[in-house]
């Protein structure tokens, strides 16, 4: 009989080794890595891991409380520190070194701040504060971002032994059993789940990363650990069915979650419930349960190195394009999978096992606590020191105003440029903040446009009014319209909302993974405001989207036409497809990789053409912006001595203002009519 099998009369807690749990741990980490690396579109691996952590830690704590009536905090925290702190410290410091060597100098300071938060186990709250979109695919991810889940677990490890001892003691005093403990855990599960579900539509970063909206998943494992003696007496036939159904539930519900599914919401309940069923079924040790599949040498080995694999795969995934300077193809992603697994194996045997089985640390728990505390403090100190490390970027800058667009010839000249001038290098650090300063733009959660002083630019007392309406691709033009308005004596009013096209069609907001209802209501209020303003000229600009359709464009231009204004439609600017300041900062000697082919940058050409046709049908003048950004089938990242984009989509204020000679004649003609 294998060493992990026990007799039928033994409870789960006497069964010291659970191969089904080890196998499920392996399944969870493979789900995480596969999803992150784009191998399989499968979610829920972290949620399964939360349940496993809650069950294992809860089982240890309840067993110790049963035996001694209390919990040795020193021993408990020493066990956690011995296993978790040393590998974490190495990965945090190693990631900082890689980020300094290969990553964008413009992001290094922010990365280090993330590393400091990760070392102190509160990165999840930093991500909440920053409004981070976990599933963003725009190069904005931090190589430390995956530490959010470890932060929640470590916060749990600090609090749970104290809370459980108190609740168990009170429960014994009142009920003379553990009824109060069960009620308390169920209340935590219900309350936390409700918070996560209710916050997902309105504040997805808070719902996704915060401790109080995720703790229910870990608590499900703790509650199962409390019920383990009862569950272990389940009929073995029923237990086998439950475990298989649980494994199926994990995999099926994980694959049903798509990029459009609001997370965490209620969707993560599927993998959580499935994991609970697998563990619960295994408590009865059925002969033909899911353990038959989960108990094998491959999954056992993957489960052993799962912690290291989780630590290493994400930093390599984020930094790999900068390290290799190659297109991030499927083959490159597979290399990340393999390399991170190899590093995880080394980390497991060279570090994790050494500290976990260290005789001195096991015999003297206070040493384990001290080692963990020293390691954590040392890692945090290293991150603080890293904030003064010099960056690989020139800081010299010219005192003269940099020249951007002068004519279409300047765009043609930019196509052949390969190196950055000292002036551009000196401006790079401020480029991410080089966005429009005039006009206004409403955030995604604003549901109604409200006219305010900040929305008026140009000449506030001008005899004519021009309205610039659209999403952030309209807002990006505010500064040049402000200057043109001042020169022509025109009042410029901005009606813009991030991610919200003025055209009437269904938009999915990627921040919350649901229909952008805030845009629909805002758009209607903006249309009403337009009729109050009675503009002389209405300029429409928005980002080209695949959701666009002719019916929505027609409906919007009917509204625009009813204002009586002269209509102007600006074609959308190119999409560089990567964060341009970061790219330039890492390609100072050869900026060619930061340029993009015109056919790639002008994405969704069929929708662009459709919108232009509708605009012309309703009498709008067309301003084709492409000649100001592209030439010879290339859209350069730098034109003249101006960086064209301040992120992966929007043009800089400096470059927009340099386009005044390009835009002013067309607007003068429209205004004169």
Secondary structure, 3 states (H helix, E strand, C coil): CCCCCCCCCCCHHHCCCCHHHHHHHHHHHHHHHHHHCCCCCCCCHHHHHHHHHHHHHHHHHHHHHHHHCCCCHHHHHHHHHHHHHHHHHHHHHHHHHHHHHHCCHHHHHHHHHHHHHHHCCCHHHHHHHHCCCCCCCCCCCCCCCCHHHHHHHHHHHHHHHHHHHHHHHHHHHHCCCCHHHHHHHHHHHHHHHHHHHHHHCCCHHHHHHCCCCCHHHHHHHHHHHHHHHHHCCCCHHHHHHHHHHHHHHHHHHHHHCCCCCCCCCCCCHHHHHHHHHHHHHHHCCCCCCCHHHHCCHHHHHHHHCHHHHHHHHHHHHHHHHHHHCCCCCHHHHHHHHHHHHHHHHHHHHHHHHHHHCCHHHHHCHHHHHHHHHHHHHHHHHHHHHHCCCCCCCCCCCCCCCCCCCCCHHHHHHHHCCCCCCHHHHHHHHHHCCCCCCCCCCECCCCCCCCCCHHHEEECCCCCEEEEEEECHHHHCCHHHHHHHHHHHCEEEEEEEECCCCCCCCCCEECCCCEECHHHHHHHHHHHHHHHHHCCCEEEEECCCCCCCCHHHHHHHHHHHHHCCCEEEEECCCCCCCCCHHHHHHCCCCCHHHHCEEHHHHCCCHHHHHHHHHHHHHCCCEEECCHHHCCECCEECCEECCEECECCCCCECHHHHHHCHHHHHHHHHHHHHC
